[in-house]
Amino acid sequence: MADAITIVGGGLAGCEAAWQAAQAGMSVNLYEMKPVRFSPAHVSPLLAELVCSNSLRSNNPHNAVGLLKEELRLLNSLIMKVADETRVPAGDALAVDRRIFAEKITCRLETHPRIKILREEVNRIPKEGILVLASGPLTSPSLVESIQKLTGQDSLYFYDAIAPIVEGDSLNAHIVFRASRYGEGNDYVNCPMNREEYYRFIEELKRGEKVPYRDFESPIHFEGCLPIEEMVERGIETLAHGPMKPVGLINPRTGRMPYAVVQLRLENERGTALNLVGFQTKLKWKEQERIFRMIPGLENASFLRFGSMHRNTFIHSPTLLEKTLQFKKELRIFFAGQITGVEGYVESTAMGLIAGINAACLVQNKSLMVPPETTAIGGLVHYVTNQQNREFQPMNVNFGILPPPSGRLRGRDKHKAIAEKALKDLQEWIELNGL
Ligand SMILES: Cc1cc2nc3c(=O)[nH]c(=O)nc-3n(C[C@H](O)[C@H](O)[C@H](O)COP(=O)(O)OP(=O)(O)OC[C@H]3O[C@@H](n4cnc5c(N)ncnc54)[C@H](O)[C@@H]3O)c2cc1C
C-alpha cells in the first residue's frame, strides 16, 4: 500500500489509531504479534483485548473518566462505540462483554477496506514510513530493545511507582503546614504526626489488604523505590527514617518537630493536586482511602489518583514527545497508548485516537492537531508532554490535570463546571478542525 501508515500493536490504542487513520482516508498496516506470540497477560488472539477488568470505569460525565469517554464519543472513537454496543449492567460504570467487544472490534478492522492486519511480531522499528508505536505496557522484548536504542537507555521504564494524588482543596488547612526542610522555602505541604498517630498508621499499613503481584511481576526488584507497606515490613521505624522523616521540619502550630511527617508535593503550579511523596503502594484502592485518611490533615482527602506499582513499559514522554505525540527526533514516528505514560484502557484509547488522526494529517500534509488543555483528552496530552514534569510517572485521567473553574466552586460543583467547559471547548475544537 503506497503511503500506508504502519501501526504496531493491535490493542486499544493501536486499534483506535488504525480506525481513525483509515477513516481519514489513509491505508493502514496494523501489526499484531498475537497469536504468534503472546505477552504474559494476553490470552486471546482477538484485537483490543481487555487484559484484566471488563470495566472501563465510570460512565458519568461529571467524573473525569466519564468525561473522557464522552469526549471520545464526540470524536467518533471506535472503541467507545463498540463499548457502548457491548455494554453489560454495572451500575454507573461502563463494563462490557469482553469477548463480544474484542470480536466486534476485530471484525470492524478486518473488514475495513483500507486496513490490512498482519499477524507478526515487529522486532525492530522500521527505518522508513509513518509509524505509530502502540505496543503497550508489555511490549515484546526485542521491540523494547529497539525502542531503547531510539529513545536512549534512561528514557524507557519497566515498572511504574505511582503515589496517590489528592485534591488541594480537600486538605485540612488547620492541620497541614507549608514548609521545605530546614526552612529552605515552603514548597511542600506537610501532614504532622505524633508518636501515637504514627504507630496506629503503621499498624494499619501492615494489616491493609494488598494487590498481589502477578507471576510476571515478581522478578522486579523495587529496591530504591519500595512500596511503603514493604518498607514497614523492614521495621516499625523504617518510614519515620525514610519518606516520613521529620528532620528539618518544625510545625508552626506547636513550635516542635513532629514525630513523623507525610509530605505532599504540588502536581501543578496551581496547587489543585498534590502527591504523597514516596507513597508508592500495592494497597487496594479502598484500603488506601481508609488508611491514608488516618493521616492528620487528610481526613476528608479527595483522591484524584490512587497509588500503584506494576510491570509497565513507558517512555519519558515529557522529553521525547511533541504535543502531537510525535517523537521529537524523528517526526514520522508517533507513540500511542500506555507506552506514552497514560494509565488505563480509556486513556490508552485516547492517545491512540490522537496519534491516528495526526499520523493521517502528516501524510496528507495537513496541520497536526492538539486538543485544548481544558478537555480531558487535551489534559492527558498536556500531562504526558509537559516538559516541567520531571519526575514523570504514568497518570490516569483525573480533574487535577485540568484547569480549575473560576470562582470558589468545590467538590461535585467544581467537577461539573470543569466537565461542562471541557465538552464545550471540545465541540468548538471539533468544528474548527472539521473533525
Ligand atoms: C496486567 C495488566 C492489567 C491491566 N489491567 C487494567 C484494568 O483492569 N483496567 C485498566 O483500565 N487498565 C488496565 N491495565 C493498563 C492498560 O490500560 C492496559 O494495559 C491497556 O490495554 C493498554 O492499551 P495499549 O493499547 O497501550 O496496550 P495493549 O492493549 O497491551 O496492546 C498492545 C498490543 O501490542 C501487541 N504487541 C506488543 N509487542 C508487539 C510487537 N513487538 N509486535 C507486534 N505486536 C506487539 C500486544 O500483543 C498487544 O495486543 C492493565 C495493564 C496490565 C499490564
The ligand as an SDF file (V2000), in Angstrom:
LIG
                    3D

 53 58  0  0  0  0  0  0  0  0999 V2000
   -1.6380   -6.9770   33.5950 C   0  0  0  0  0  0  0  0  0  0  0  0
   -2.3020   -5.6780   33.3080 C   0  0  0  0  0  0  0  0  0  0  0  0
   -3.5860   -5.4410   33.7590 C   0  0  0  0  0  0  0  0  0  0  0  0
   -4.2260   -4.2110   33.4800 C   0  0  0  0  0  0  0  0  0  0  0  0
   -5.4910   -4.0180   33.9210 N   0  0  0  0  0  0  0  0  0  0  0  0
   -6.1420   -2.8800   33.6190 C   0  0  0  0  0  0  0  0  0  0  0  0
   -7.5010   -2.6930   34.0220 C   0  0  0  0  0  0  0  0  0  0  0  0
   -8.1100   -3.5600   34.6390 O   0  0  0  0  0  0  0  0  0  0  0  0
   -8.1210   -1.5350   33.7020 N   0  0  0  0  0  0  0  0  0  0  0  0
   -7.4770   -0.5590   33.0110 C   0  0  0  0  0  0  0  0  0  0  0  0
   -8.0950    0.4770   32.7140 O   0  0  0  0  0  0  0  0  0  0  0  0
   -6.1940   -0.7040   32.6060 N   0  0  0  0  0  0  0  0  0  0  0  0
   -5.5040   -1.8340   32.8980 C   0  0  0  0  0  0  0  0  0  0  0  0
   -4.2020   -2.0130   32.5110 N   0  0  0  0  0  0  0  0  0  0  0  0
   -3.4890   -0.8870   31.9090 C   0  0  0  0  0  0  0  0  0  0  0  0
   -3.6750   -0.5710   30.4080 C   0  0  0  0  0  0  0  0  0  0  0  0
   -4.6020    0.4190   30.2680 O   0  0  0  0  0  0  0  0  0  0  0  0
   -3.9820   -1.6610   29.5000 C   0  0  0  0  0  0  0  0  0  0  0  0
   -2.8680   -2.4990   29.5030 O   0  0  0  0  0  0  0  0  0  0  0  0
   -4.3300   -1.2330   28.0460 C   0  0  0  0  0  0  0  0  0  0  0  0
   -4.6970   -2.3860   27.3920 O   0  0  0  0  0  0  0  0  0  0  0  0
   -3.2100   -0.5300   27.3320 C   0  0  0  0  0  0  0  0  0  0  0  0
   -3.5460   -0.2990   25.9820 O   0  0  0  0  0  0  0  0  0  0  0  0
   -2.4520   -0.3130   24.8380 P   0  0  0  0  0  0  0  0  0  0  0  0
   -3.1650   -0.2990   23.5520 O   0  0  0  0  0  0  0  0  0  0  0  0
   -1.4610    0.7430   25.1060 O   0  0  0  0  0  0  0  0  0  0  0  0
   -1.7050   -1.7040   25.0190 O   0  0  0  0  0  0  0  0  0  0  0  0
   -2.2950   -3.1920   24.8340 P   0  0  0  0  0  0  0  0  0  0  0  0
   -3.7550   -3.1930   24.9640 O   0  0  0  0  0  0  0  0  0  0  0  0
   -1.4850   -4.0730   25.7170 O   0  0  0  0  0  0  0  0  0  0  0  0
   -1.9620   -3.5140   23.3040 O   0  0  0  0  0  0  0  0  0  0  0  0
   -0.6780   -3.6830   22.8550 C   0  0  0  0  0  0  0  0  0  0  0  0
   -0.6870   -4.7430   21.7660 C   0  0  0  0  0  0  0  0  0  0  0  0
    0.5830   -4.7800   21.1520 O   0  0  0  0  0  0  0  0  0  0  0  0
    0.9500   -6.1240   20.8850 C   0  0  0  0  0  0  0  0  0  0  0  0
    2.4240   -6.1500   20.7890 N   0  0  0  0  0  0  0  0  0  0  0  0
    3.3300   -5.9850   21.7720 C   0  0  0  0  0  0  0  0  0  0  0  0
    4.5770   -6.0390   21.2460 N   0  0  0  0  0  0  0  0  0  0  0  0
    4.4380   -6.2330   19.8990 C   0  0  0  0  0  0  0  0  0  0  0  0
    5.3600   -6.3870   18.8340 C   0  0  0  0  0  0  0  0  0  0  0  0
    6.6730   -6.3530   19.0360 N   0  0  0  0  0  0  0  0  0  0  0  0
    4.8800   -6.5830   17.5720 N   0  0  0  0  0  0  0  0  0  0  0  0
    3.5380   -6.6320   17.3440 C   0  0  0  0  0  0  0  0  0  0  0  0
    2.6270   -6.5100   18.3350 N   0  0  0  0  0  0  0  0  0  0  0  0
    3.0720   -6.2990   19.5960 C   0  0  0  0  0  0  0  0  0  0  0  0
    0.3690   -6.8760   22.0690 C   0  0  0  0  0  0  0  0  0  0  0  0
    0.1800   -8.2330   21.7580 O   0  0  0  0  0  0  0  0  0  0  0  0
   -0.9470   -6.1410   22.3090 C   0  0  0  0  0  0  0  0  0  0  0  0
   -2.0150   -6.7230   21.6170 O   0  0  0  0  0  0  0  0  0  0  0  0
   -3.5350   -3.2080   32.7590 C   0  0  0  0  0  0  0  0  0  0  0  0
   -2.2540   -3.4590   32.3180 C   0  0  0  0  0  0  0  0  0  0  0  0
   -1.6270   -4.6620   32.5750 C   0  0  0  0  0  0  0  0  0  0  0  0
   -0.2380   -4.9070   32.0550 C   0  0  0  0  0  0  0  0  0  0  0  0
  1  2  1  0
  2  3  1  0
  2 52  2  0
  3  4  2  0
  4  5  1  0
  4 50  1  0
  5  6  2  0
  6  7  1  0
  6 13  1  0
  7  8  2  0
  7  9  1  0
  9 10  1  0
 10 11  2  0
 10 12  1  0
 12 13  2  0
 13 14  1  0
 14 15  1  0
 14 50  1  0
 15 16  1  0
 16 17  1  0
 16 18  1  0
 18 19  1  0
 18 20  1  0
 20 21  1  0
 20 22  1  0
 22 23  1  0
 23 24  1  0
 24 25  2  0
 24 26  1  0
 24 27  1  0
 27 28  1  0
 28 29  2  0
 28 30  1  0
 28 31  1  0
 31 32  1  0
 32 33  1  0
 33 34  1  0
 33 48  1  0
 34 35  1  0
 35 36  1  0
 35 46  1  0
 36 37  1  0
 36 45  1  0
 37 38  2  0
 38 39  1  0
 39 40  1  0
 39 45  2  0
 40 41  1  0
 40 42  2  0
 42 43  1  0
 43 44  2  0
 44 45  1  0
 46 47  1  0
 46 48  1  0
 48 49  1  0
 50 51  2  0
 51 52  1  0
 52 53  1  0
M  END
$$$$
